[in-house]
Amino acid sequence: SLVTVHSPIAMVPQLATRGEILGTIVVTHQELRKNFGINKPRIGVLGLNPHAGEGGMFGQEEKIHIIPAISMAAKQGMDVTGPLPADTAFHQMLQGKYDAIVAMYHDQGLAPLKTIAFDSGVNITLGPPIIRTSVDHGTAFDIAGKGIASELSLLAAIDSAIKIARVRALG
């Protein structure tokens, strides 16, 4: 899950506020329960700075915004951990430690996803009452009409929508 989307990197520290981070954690928690049937989601929250700020050595965003948001989410009963260093958190998630990761900005969250699942990655919009999935790699206008685009991400998006609909139906 992304706290900021398609924002200039220079703007991320101003946009990734305590409220925005908490809101992203809450929506992620709710949607993991509603869409994936995970009763007690385990959410890892990334820091903004290298090594999650190293206790303030590399920036104050973790202390000012991220840690308070994590604390507020924990007080609401969510299983949330962080701030985590972005360079190790996705490995931990793949090992089963987390059900989801909350990233502060686009490339922090999507570069790992596209590295491990470019052809099968799915963009799932969290929050709306309707199920919305799409390919994760974008529109691919640069190869449109050339007969070389892969359909795998589209098929994964359709499959994900069907799985979410089934989980919701069992509700």
TAGI-V803221 format. One record per helix or strand of 2 or more residues. SS is the DSSP state (a for helix, b for strand). FROM is the first residue (numbers start at 1). TO is the last residue. If there is no record, write none. Layout:
ss:SS from:FROM to:TO
ss:SS from:FROM to:TO
This chain:
ss:a from:9 to:15
ss:a from:18 to:36
ss:b from:42 to:46
ss:a from:50 to:56
ss:a from:61 to:75
ss:b from:79 to:84
ss:a from:86 to:94
ss:b from:100 to:103
ss:a from:106 to:117
ss:b from:122 to:124
ss:b from:133 to:135
ss:a from:141 to:143
ss:a from:152 to:170
